[in-house]
Amino acid sequence: MHIEISYRGVDRSDALDEHVRGSIEGDLSRFAERITRVEVHVGDENAHKGGAADKRVLLEARPAHMDPLVVEHFGEDLYTTVSEASHKLQRALTHKFERHDAPHQH
């Protein structure tokens, strides 16, 4: 599972990179063989203006042989927002794979 991270209006740091990778790898480890890539877009919607819930994390997972799945989460703290977005993606992928793997009923 390849992870690509892009930042917009946010100062990139090794600590933030490690948190993003750690959250995604931890939450999605059981799906690692089924996901080719996860794109992470981290942004500050108001940049230097400040304001509540202006941090945005958009995650796009690319499961092999399936349509991409996108989730996003807004929050005040980047680290918490990354973690919440990662949890959302885990729940969405669990649901998607359960539906995909279930025997087709007629």
RAZI-V113332 format. One record per run of one state. SS is the DSSP state (hx for helix, st for strand, lp for the rest). FROM is the first residue (numbers start at 1). LEN is the number of residues. Records with the same first field share a line. If there is no record, write none. Layout:
# RAZI-V113332
SS->FROM-LEN  FROM-LEN
This chain:
# RAZI-V113332
lp->1-1  9-5  45-2  50-5  64-5  76-2  102-5
st->2-7  35-10  55-9  69-7
hx->14-21  47-3  78-24
